[in-house]
């Protein structure tokens, strides 16, 4: 049993569309409700002193959704950045992004970079937003960078038998951050959906059937209590 809170919580925020459809609303209404819910979970993480929170906001596969839905998602992200940059500063939140964000619309990309710069010295919480993210792509990007540097003779370590997990992790989007201790997935789906495949190797997984817009502070606390009640062995035998 661990009595400690996780240093890093990752969340797959799933079920926005189904939440809306269950209420006879358009899918975009679920995405709007989901954005509002982010504020409550982020605030709770700060109150509890959790250092890192990573939210899976937009996957590479999400581009396959109807163009109208993708457009709304981009609009919501744009509005979130407009409204929240000042709040991020007030709350001491450092904003980071993981994923191939260069494929996002230019105005959003510029706002993301500005928010990252303006919050770079904040220390209460590191908030990672996964945008245009895919774990397999992340791993391939890391490998390609290692090979490129080795061929360029800037680093001989990777191709001289010195490529370790620690070295490899430095080339991932999450470089410098602890791996997630806890993964929360809403909506009851039991899959990783190409999310943090390397980093989640030893994470505890918590699945709730609640859709993301219904996942509130009490549900977050329940997930954390469940985590603290587990024995983390990391492949070892029972103590």
Secondary structure as UniProt FT lines:
FT   STRAND          8..12
FT   HELIX           16..22
FT   TURN            23..24
FT   HELIX           27..48
FT   STRAND          52..59
FT   HELIX           60..64
FT   HELIX           67..91
FT   STRAND          93..98
FT   HELIX           101..103
FT   HELIX           106..118
FT   TURN            119..121
FT   STRAND          125..133
FT   HELIX           135..151
FT   TURN            152..153
FT   HELIX           157..159
FT   TURN            160..161
FT   HELIX           165..169
FT   TURN            170..171
FT   TURN            173..176
FT   STRAND          182..185
FT   TURN            187..188
FT   TURN            193..194
FT   TURN            197..202
FT   STRAND          204..207
FT   HELIX           212..214
FT   HELIX           217..228
FT   TURN            234..235
//
